[in-house]
Amino acid sequence: MGTKSTVRFEEKTADLPGWTLYTEMFETEDAVYLELSGVPADVTMIDSVWGHPPGTVLLRLPTATARQLGLVPKEWTRDQWWFEE
């Protein structure tokens, strides 16, 4: 028997990665875990040197993954005015 309790998940498709949002049964804090499978993500712990509180995490995700997770609205597009000629 596992200790994970799934909150939400998406199976990997040809175009999008898979992910699972879950809780741990014996976790004493109010926390969830996000497990990404097949995502080219960069994870950075941001130190308090830049004024962020300790423990701040910056997670760089592909927009398609963020959209799939519901973090980015479907109609949103990145403003790329600085790339225009």
MARKOL-967601 format. One record per residue: residue number from 1; residue in three letters; chain; x, y, z of N, C-alpha, C, O in turn. Coordinates in steps of 0.001 Angstrom, whole numbers, plus 500000, padded with zeros to 6 digits. Each point is the difference from the previous one (the first is absolute). Example, Ala and Ser with C-alpha at 12.3 -4.5 7.8 and 13.67 -1.06 7.14 Angstrom:
num=1&residu=ALA&chaine=A&n.xx=513190&n.yy=494310&n.zz=507800&ca.xx=499110&ca.yy=501190&ca.zz=500000&c.xx=500900&c.yy=501200&c.zz=500000&o.xx=501036&o.yy=499981&o.zz=500665 $
num=2&residu=SER&chaine=A&n.xx=498614&n.yy=501069&n.zz=498615&ca.xx=500820&ca.yy=501190&ca.zz=500060&c.xx=499230&c.yy=501090&c.zz=500730&o.xx=500509&o.yy=501108&o.zz=500169 $
END
This chain:
num=1&residu=MET&chaine=A&n.xx=500842&n.yy=498817&n.zz=500000&ca.xx=499158&ca.yy=501183&ca.zz=500000&c.xx=500884&c.yy=501243&c.zz=500000&o.xx=500930&o.yy=500105&o.zz=500800 $
num=2&residu=GLY&chaine=A&n.xx=498780&n.yy=500832&n.zz=498306&ca.xx=500766&ca.yy=501232&ca.zz=499907&c.xx=499525&c.yy=501028&c.zz=501009&o.xx=498964&o.yy=499838&o.zz=500645 $
num=3&residu=THR&chaine=A&n.xx=501820&n.yy=501225&n.zz=499475&ca.xx=499646&ca.yy=501064&ca.zz=500937&c.xx=499515&c.yy=501250&c.zz=499287&o.xx=499715&o.yy=501011&o.zz=500643 $
num=4&residu=LYS&chaine=A&n.xx=500186&n.yy=498930&n.zz=498025&ca.xx=499537&ca.yy=501154&ca.zz=499228&c.xx=498488&c.yy=499959&c.zz=499856&o.xx=499398&o.yy=498942&o.zz=499813 $
num=5&residu=SER&chaine=A&n.xx=500006&n.yy=502240&n.zz=500281&ca.xx=498579&ca.yy=500151&ca.zz=499738&c.xx=499860&c.yy=501028&c.zz=498874&o.xx=500247&o.yy=501188&o.zz=500208 $
num=6&residu=THR&chaine=A&n.xx=499361&n.yy=498358&n.zz=498612&ca.xx=499940&ca.yy=500862&ca.zz=498824&c.xx=498869&c.yy=501014&c.zz=500116&o.xx=498861&o.yy=499654&o.zz=500316 $
num=7&residu=VAL&chaine=A&n.xx=501477&n.yy=501600&n.zz=499424&ca.xx=499025&ca.yy=501083&ca.zz=499969&c.xx=499504&c.yy=500181&c.zz=498571&o.xx=498801&o.yy=500129&o.zz=499755 $
num=8&residu=ARG&chaine=A&n.xx=502150&n.yy=499880&n.zz=499301&ca.xx=499696&ca.yy=500195&ca.zz=498587&c.xx=501161&c.yy=499482&c.zz=499173&o.xx=501141&o.yy=500008&o.zz=500462 $
num=9&residu=PHE&chaine=A&n.xx=498582&n.yy=499535&n.zz=498309&ca.xx=501087&ca.yy=499523&ca.zz=499152&c.xx=499618&c.yy=500115&c.zz=498533&o.xx=498823&o.yy=500092&o.zz=499652 $
num=10&residu=GLU&chaine=A&n.xx=502187&n.yy=499901&n.zz=499503&ca.xx=499839&ca.yy=499964&ca.zz=498548&c.xx=500971&c.yy=498967&c.zz=499463&o.xx=501172&o.yy=499993&o.zz=500376 $
num=11&residu=GLU&chaine=A&n.xx=498356&n.yy=499142&n.zz=498758&ca.xx=500864&ca.yy=499033&ca.zz=499344&c.xx=500830&c.yy=500708&c.zz=498942&o.xx=499548&o.yy=500984&o.zz=499414 $
num=12&residu=LYS&chaine=A&n.xx=501653&n.yy=498529&n.zz=500336&ca.xx=500850&ca.yy=500548&ca.zz=498949&c.xx=499362&c.yy=499711&c.zz=498647&o.xx=499489&o.yy=498906&o.zz=499763 $
num=13&residu=THR&chaine=A&n.xx=500547&n.yy=502089&n.zz=499354&ca.xx=499532&ca.yy=499823&ca.zz=498629&c.xx=501191&c.yy=500202&c.zz=499072&o.xx=501118&o.yy=500235&o.zz=500459 $
num=14&residu=ALA&chaine=A&n.xx=498646&n.yy=499676&n.zz=498250&ca.xx=501081&ca.yy=500215&ca.zz=499038&c.xx=500544&c.yy=501431&c.zz=500090&o.xx=501189&o.yy=500229&o.zz=499778 $
num=15&residu=ASP&chaine=A&n.xx=497936&n.yy=500736&n.zz=500550&ca.xx=500398&ca.yy=501406&ca.zz=500017&c.xx=500257&c.yy=500582&c.zz=501384&o.xx=500734&o.yy=500978&o.zz=500141 $
num=16&residu=LEU&chaine=A&n.xx=498664&n.yy=498425&n.zz=500875&ca.xx=500091&ca.yy=500573&ca.zz=501342&c.xx=500535&c.yy=498990&c.zz=501006&o.xx=499784&o.yy=498797&o.zz=499856 $
num=17&residu=PRO&chaine=A&n.xx=500916&n.yy=501698&n.zz=501165&ca.xx=500540&ca.yy=499102&ca.zz=501019&c.xx=498915&c.yy=499516&c.zz=500944&o.xx=498884&o.yy=500521&o.zz=500013 $
num=18&residu=GLY&chaine=A&n.xx=501462&n.yy=498484&n.zz=500770&ca.xx=499096&ca.yy=499539&ca.zz=501039&c.xx=500348&c.yy=500662&c.zz=501323&o.xx=501135&o.yy=500430&o.zz=500208 $
num=19&residu=TRP&chaine=A&n.xx=497895&n.yy=499651&n.zz=500676&ca.xx=500255&ca.yy=500574&ca.zz=501316&c.xx=499003&c.yy=499443&c.zz=501009&o.xx=498908&o.yy=499552&o.zz=499649 $
num=20&residu=THR&chaine=A&n.xx=501500&n.yy=500491&n.zz=501603&ca.xx=499152&ca.yy=499557&ca.zz=501102&c.xx=500128&c.yy=500996&c.zz=501141&o.xx=501106&o.yy=500357&o.zz=500404 $
num=21&residu=LEU&chaine=A&n.xx=497765&n.yy=500084&n.zz=500108&ca.xx=499945&ca.yy=500838&ca.zz=501193&c.xx=499485&c.yy=499094&c.zz=501105&o.xx=498922&o.yy=499419&o.zz=499875 $
num=22&residu=TYR&chaine=A&n.xx=501838&n.yy=500455&n.zz=501206&ca.xx=499596&ca.yy=499054&ca.zz=501029&c.xx=500382&c.yy=500480&c.zz=501396&o.xx=500773&o.yy=500944&o.zz=500158 $
num=23&residu=THR&chaine=A&n.xx=498681&n.yy=498401&n.zz=500830&ca.xx=500381&ca.yy=500215&ca.zz=501393&c.xx=500643&c.yy=498719&c.zz=500507&o.xx=499778&o.yy=498920&o.zz=499452 $
num=24&residu=GLU&chaine=A&n.xx=501008&n.yy=501210&n.zz=501581&ca.xx=500583&ca.yy=498844&ca.zz=500676&c.xx=499154&c.yy=499734&c.zz=501242&o.xx=499714&o.yy=500916&o.zz=500771 $
num=25&residu=MET&chaine=A&n.xx=499890&n.yy=497835&n.zz=499415&ca.xx=499097&ca.yy=499649&ca.zz=501094&c.xx=500549&c.yy=500390&c.zz=501373&o.xx=499229&o.yy=500374&o.zz=500884 $
num=26&residu=PHE&chaine=A&n.xx=502068&n.yy=499545&n.zz=499303&ca.xx=500578&ca.yy=500254&ca.zz=501315&c.xx=500622&c.yy=501393&c.zz=500117&o.xx=500721&o.yy=500279&o.zz=500958 $
num=27&residu=GLU&chaine=A&n.xx=499002&n.yy=500591&n.zz=498076&ca.xx=500486&ca.yy=501388&ca.zz=500025&c.xx=499280&c.yy=500730&c.zz=501124&o.xx=498772&o.yy=499972&o.zz=500080 $
num=28&residu=THR&chaine=A&n.xx=501993&n.yy=500678&n.zz=500784&ca.xx=499379&ca.yy=500710&ca.zz=501124&c.xx=499605&c.yy=501427&c.zz=499642&o.xx=499153&o.yy=500597&o.zz=500665 $
num=29&residu=GLU&chaine=A&n.xx=501460&n.yy=499958&n.zz=498278&ca.xx=499668&ca.yy=501361&ca.zz=499578&c.xx=498954&c.yy=499969&c.zz=498897&o.xx=499809&o.yy=498977&o.zz=499342 $
num=30&residu=ASP&chaine=A&n.xx=499516&n.yy=502150&n.zz=500458&ca.xx=499024&ca.yy=500138&ca.zz=498926&c.xx=500774&c.yy=500246&c.zz=498711&o.xx=500303&o.yy=501146&o.zz=499667 $
num=31&residu=ALA&chaine=A&n.xx=500020&n.yy=497782&n.zz=499604&ca.xx=500863&ca.yy=500114&ca.zz=498822&c.xx=499553&c.yy=499025&c.zz=498924&o.xx=499405&o.yy=498961&o.zz=500285 $
num=32&residu=VAL&chaine=A&n.xx=500894&n.yy=501396&n.zz=498475&ca.xx=499783&ca.yy=499111&ca.zz=498864&c.xx=501319&c.yy=499889&c.zz=499248&o.xx=500879&o.yy=500851&o.zz=500136 $
num=33&residu=TYR&chaine=A&n.xx=499249&n.yy=498100&n.zz=499075&ca.xx=501193&ca.yy=499756&ca.zz=499203&c.xx=499600&c.yy=499978&c.zz=498537&o.xx=498960&o.yy=499446&o.zz=499644 $
num=34&residu=LEU&chaine=A&n.xx=501858&n.yy=501149&n.zz=499512&ca.xx=499778&ca.yy=499995&ca.zz=498564&c.xx=501134&c.yy=499219&c.zz=499362&o.xx=501161&o.yy=500403&o.zz=500069 $
num=35&residu=GLU&chaine=A&n.xx=498495&n.yy=498474&n.zz=499307&ca.xx=500985&ca.yy=499167&ca.zz=499319&c.xx=499794&c.yy=500154&c.zz=498502&o.xx=498935&o.yy=499673&o.zz=499477 $
num=36&residu=LEU&chaine=A&n.xx=502082&n.yy=500823&n.zz=499836&ca.xx=499940&ca.yy=500207&ca.zz=498561&c.xx=500803&c.yy=498908&c.zz=499316&o.xx=501104&o.yy=499670&o.zz=500432 $
num=37&residu=SER&chaine=A&n.xx=498344&n.yy=499772&n.zz=498507&ca.xx=500674&ca.yy=498921&ca.zz=499294&c.xx=500201&c.yy=500403&c.zz=498543&o.xx=499036&o.yy=500218&o.zz=499268 $
num=38&residu=GLY&chaine=A&n.xx=502230&n.yy=499878&n.zz=500320&ca.xx=500290&ca.yy=500378&ca.zz=498625&c.xx=499936&c.yy=501487&c.zz=499744&o.xx=499694&o.yy=500420&o.zz=498884 $
num=39&residu=VAL&chaine=A&n.xx=500593&n.yy=500397&n.zz=502138&ca.xx=499936&ca.yy=501457&ca.zz=499868&c.xx=501416&c.yy=500570&c.zz=500040&o.xx=500744&o.yy=499746&o.zz=500947 $
num=40&residu=PRO&chaine=A&n.xx=499632&n.yy=501023&n.zz=498030&ca.xx=501302&ca.yy=500659&ca.zz=500038&c.xx=499928&c.yy=501243&c.zz=500885&o.xx=499891&o.yy=501117&o.zz=499494 $
num=41&residu=ALA&chaine=A&n.xx=500170&n.yy=498694&n.zz=501816&ca.xx=499826&ca.yy=501097&ca.zz=500946&c.xx=501325&c.yy=500362&c.zz=500658&o.xx=500871&o.yy=499148&o.zz=500180 $
num=42&residu=ASP&chaine=A&n.xx=499270&n.yy=502120&n.zz=500175&ca.xx=501132&ca.yy=500478&ca.zz=500778&c.xx=499472&c.yy=500384&c.zz=501376&o.xx=499046&o.yy=500771&o.zz=500104 $
num=43&residu=VAL&chaine=A&n.xx=501555&n.yy=498708&n.zz=500935&ca.xx=499592&ca.yy=500325&ca.zz=501361&c.xx=501148&c.yy=500735&c.zz=500672&o.xx=501139&o.yy=499534&o.zz=499986 $
num=44&residu=THR&chaine=A&n.xx=498556&n.yy=501619&n.zz=500603&ca.xx=501014&ca.yy=500814&ca.zz=500651&c.xx=499517&c.yy=500383&c.zz=501390&o.xx=498889&o.yy=500504&o.zz=500161 $
num=45&residu=MET&chaine=A&n.xx=501941&n.yy=499257&n.zz=500836&ca.xx=499713&ca.yy=500511&ca.zz=501340&c.xx=500490&c.yy=501439&c.zz=500013&o.xx=501175&o.yy=500264&o.zz=499743 $
num=46&residu=ILE&chaine=A&n.xx=497928&n.yy=500661&n.zz=500555&ca.xx=500365&ca.yy=501413&ca.zz=500032&c.xx=500441&c.yy=500340&c.zz=501416&o.xx=499242&o.yy=499832&o.zz=500955 $
num=47&residu=ASP&chaine=A&n.xx=501982&n.yy=500646&n.zz=499169&ca.xx=500556&ca.yy=500355&ca.zz=501292&c.xx=499451&c.yy=501353&c.zz=500438&o.xx=499457&o.yy=500750&o.zz=499188 $
num=48&residu=SER&chaine=A&n.xx=500687&n.yy=499553&n.zz=502079&ca.xx=499524&ca.yy=501275&ca.zz=500526&c.xx=500885&c.yy=501168&c.zz=499578&o.xx=499712&o.yy=501143&o.zz=500356 $
num=49&residu=VAL&chaine=A&n.xx=501361&n.yy=498597&n.zz=498892&ca.xx=500889&ca.yy=501067&ca.zz=499527&c.xx=499214&c.yy=501021&c.zz=499173&o.xx=500286&o.yy=501196&o.zz=500062 $
num=50&residu=TRP&chaine=A&n.xx=498720&n.yy=498340&n.zz=499161&ca.xx=499216&ca.yy=500902&ca.zz=499153&c.xx=498755&c.yy=500524&c.zz=500687&o.xx=499135&o.yy=500590&o.zz=499353 $
num=51&residu=GLY&chaine=A&n.xx=500767&n.yy=499206&n.zz=501928&ca.xx=498860&ca.yy=500517&ca.zz=500741&c.xx=498832&c.yy=499036&c.zz=500094&o.xx=498966&o.yy=500353&o.zz=500568 $
num=52&residu=HIS&chaine=A&n.xx=501162&n.yy=498451&n.zz=498898&ca.xx=498939&ca.yy=499010&ca.zz=500109&c.xx=500142&c.yy=499263&c.zz=501323&o.xx=501115&o.yy=499814&o.zz=500489 $
num=53&residu=PRO&chaine=A&n.xx=497772&n.yy=499766&n.zz=500093&ca.xx=500113&ca.yy=499238&ca.zz=501245&c.xx=500688&c.yy=498659&c.zz=499755&o.xx=499860&o.yy=499436&o.zz=498915 $
num=54&residu=PRO&chaine=A&n.xx=500867&n.yy=500048&n.zz=502049&ca.xx=500658&ca.yy=498701&ca.zz=499847&c.xx=498983&c.yy=498921&c.zz=499628&o.xx=498864&o.yy=500018&o.zz=500475 $
num=55&residu=GLY&chaine=A&n.xx=501545&n.yy=499063&n.zz=498690&ca.xx=499112&ca.yy=498924&ca.zz=499580&c.xx=499162&c.yy=500334&c.zz=498789&o.xx=499141&o.yy=499204&o.zz=499620 $
num=56&residu=THR&chaine=A&n.xx=501073&n.yy=501942&n.zz=499758&ca.xx=499269&ca.yy=500361&ca.zz=498790&c.xx=500537&c.yy=499178&c.zz=498838&o.xx=501212&o.yy=499917&o.zz=499803 $
num=57&residu=VAL&chaine=A&n.xx=497892&n.yy=499477&n.zz=499430&ca.xx=500388&ca.yy=499160&ca.zz=498871&c.xx=499452&c.yy=500591&c.zz=498711&o.xx=498821&o.yy=500339&o.zz=499910 $
num=58&residu=LEU&chaine=A&n.xx=502037&n.yy=499777&n.zz=499106&ca.xx=499597&ca.yy=500443&ca.zz=498670&c.xx=499982&c.yy=498767&c.zz=499106&o.xx=501023&o.yy=499332&o.zz=499848 $
num=59&residu=LEU&chaine=A&n.xx=497843&n.yy=500365&n.zz=499568&ca.xx=499854&ca.yy=498845&ca.zz=499128&c.xx=499691&c.yy=500497&c.zz=498600&o.xx=498937&o.yy=500576&o.zz=499767 $
num=60&residu=ARG&chaine=A&n.xx=501978&n.yy=499210&n.zz=499301&ca.xx=499824&ca.yy=500410&ca.zz=498608&c.xx=499410&c.yy=498834&c.zz=499232&o.xx=500618&o.yy=498941&o.zz=499883 $
num=61&residu=LEU&chaine=A&n.xx=498171&n.yy=501262&n.zz=499588&ca.xx=499272&ca.yy=498953&ca.zz=499288&c.xx=499693&c.yy=500421&c.zz=498581&o.xx=499885&o.yy=501194&o.zz=499724 $
num=62&residu=PRO&chaine=A&n.xx=499979&n.yy=497853&n.zz=499368&ca.xx=499481&ca.yy=500337&ca.zz=498682&c.xx=498562&c.yy=500528&c.zz=500151&o.xx=499248&o.yy=499515&o.zz=500844 $
num=63&residu=THR&chaine=A&n.xx=500380&n.yy=501463&n.zz=498348&ca.xx=498662&ca.yy=500579&ca.zz=500086&c.xx=498924&c.yy=498941&c.zz=499818&o.xx=498970&o.yy=500054&o.zz=500671 $
num=64&residu=ALA&chaine=A&n.xx=501243&n.yy=498982&n.zz=498437&ca.xx=499007&ca.yy=498944&ca.zz=499793&c.xx=499755&c.yy=499209&c.zz=501279&o.xx=498866&o.yy=499613&o.zz=500282 $
num=65&residu=THR&chaine=A&n.xx=502175&n.yy=500148&n.zz=500485&ca.xx=499851&ca.yy=499277&ca.zz=501266&c.xx=499259&c.yy=500859&c.zz=501012&o.xx=499109&o.yy=499510&o.zz=500694 $
num=66&residu=ALA&chaine=A&n.xx=501251&n.yy=501769&n.zz=499398&ca.xx=499315&ca.yy=500908&ca.zz=500919&c.xx=498520&c.yy=500123&c.zz=499633&o.xx=499145&o.yy=500066&o.zz=500883 $
num=67&residu=ARG&chaine=A&n.xx=500555&n.yy=499963&n.zz=497838&ca.xx=498616&ca.yy=500057&ca.zz=499537&c.xx=499273&c.yy=498697&c.zz=500379&o.xx=498859&o.yy=500030&o.zz=500461 $
num=68&residu=GLN&chaine=A&n.xx=501806&n.yy=498846&n.zz=499341&ca.xx=499424&ca.yy=498702&ca.zz=500331&c.xx=499689&c.yy=499909&c.zz=501500&o.xx=499010&o.yy=499383&o.zz=500392 $
num=69&residu=LEU&chaine=A&n.xx=501831&n.yy=501225&n.zz=500439&ca.xx=499797&ca.yy=499989&ca.zz=501448&c.xx=498965&c.yy=501020&c.zz=500451&o.xx=499631&o.yy=500035&o.zz=501174 $
num=70&residu=GLY&chaine=A&n.xx=499898&n.yy=500798&n.zz=497898&ca.xx=499013&ca.yy=501015&ca.zz=500353&c.xx=500625&c.yy=501270&c.zz=500558&o.xx=499298&o.yy=500831&o.zz=500578 $
num=71&residu=LEU&chaine=A&n.xx=502008&n.yy=499331&n.zz=499258&ca.xx=500686&ca.yy=501187&ca.zz=500495&c.xx=499944&c.yy=501158&c.zz=499013&o.xx=500123&o.yy=501160&o.zz=500392 $
num=72&residu=VAL&chaine=A&n.xx=499692&n.yy=498528&n.zz=498325&ca.xx=499941&ca.yy=501000&ca.zz=498935&c.xx=498673&c.yy=499833&c.zz=499272&o.xx=499656&o.yy=498884&o.zz=499610 $
num=73&residu=PRO&chaine=A&n.xx=499583&n.yy=502205&n.zz=500194&ca.xx=498729&ca.yy=499897&ca.zz=499280&c.xx=500211&c.yy=499514&c.zz=498562&o.xx=501029&o.yy=500287&o.zz=499388 $
num=74&residu=LYS&chaine=A&n.xx=498000&n.yy=498984&n.zz=500084&ca.xx=500104&ca.yy=499440&ca.zz=498654&c.xx=500197&c.yy=501067&c.zz=498934&o.xx=500700&o.yy=499765&o.zz=499015 $
num=75&residu=GLU&chaine=A&n.xx=498693&n.yy=501406&n.zz=501166&ca.xx=500083&ca.yy=501054&ca.zz=498981&c.xx=501254&c.yy=500863&c.zz=500126&o.xx=500237&o.yy=500853&o.zz=499145 $
num=76&residu=TRP&chaine=A&n.xx=500567&n.yy=498952&n.zz=501890&ca.xx=501184&ca.yy=500823&ca.zz=500232&c.xx=501076&c.yy=499698&c.zz=498970&o.xx=500250&o.yy=498845&o.zz=499658 $
num=77&residu=THR&chaine=A&n.xx=500381&n.yy=502218&n.zz=499855&ca.xx=501169&ca.yy=499855&ca.zz=499136&c.xx=501085&c.yy=500925&c.zz=500534&o.xx=499715&o.yy=501047&o.zz=500580 $
num=78&residu=ARG&chaine=A&n.xx=501494&n.yy=498560&n.zz=499219&ca.xx=501135&ca.yy=500773&ca.zz=500472&c.xx=500174&c.yy=501245&c.zz=499137&o.xx=499961&o.yy=499921&o.zz=498772 $
num=79&residu=ASP&chaine=A&n.xx=500228&n.yy=501217&n.zz=501867&ca.xx=500251&ca.yy=501244&ca.zz=499277&c.xx=501453&c.yy=499986&c.zz=499541&o.xx=500914&o.yy=499941&o.zz=500822 $
num=80&residu=GLN&chaine=A&n.xx=499295&n.yy=500112&n.zz=497872&ca.xx=501361&ca.yy=499922&ca.zz=499471&c.xx=500371&c.yy=501244&c.zz=499209&o.xx=500681&o.yy=499909&o.zz=498978 $
num=81&residu=TRP&chaine=A&n.xx=498879&n.yy=501242&n.zz=501486&ca.xx=500266&ca.yy=501243&ca.zz=499279&c.xx=501497&c.yy=500275&c.zz=499859&o.xx=500416&o.yy=500642&o.zz=499036 $
num=82&residu=TRP&chaine=A&n.xx=500401&n.yy=498883&n.zz=501911&ca.xx=501436&ca.yy=500265&ca.zz=499934&c.xx=500703&c.yy=499174&c.zz=498923&o.xx=501160&o.yy=500263&o.zz=499683 $
num=83&residu=PHE&chaine=A&n.xx=498148&n.yy=498732&n.zz=499746&ca.xx=500577&ca.yy=499198&ca.zz=498930&c.xx=499632&c.yy=500521&c.zz=498605&o.xx=500586&o.yy=499581&o.zz=499002 $
num=84&residu=GLU&chaine=A&n.xx=498454&n.yy=501323&n.zz=500939&ca.xx=499542&ca.yy=500510&ca.zz=498703&c.xx=501073&c.yy=500851&c.zz=499347&o.xx=500766&o.yy=500690&o.zz=500673 $
num=85&residu=GLU&chaine=A&n.xx=499275&n.yy=499248&n.zz=498008&ca.xx=500990&ca.yy=500790&ca.zz=499263&c.xx=499454&c.yy=501338&c.zz=499601&o.xx=500704&o.yy=500791&o.zz=499372 $
END
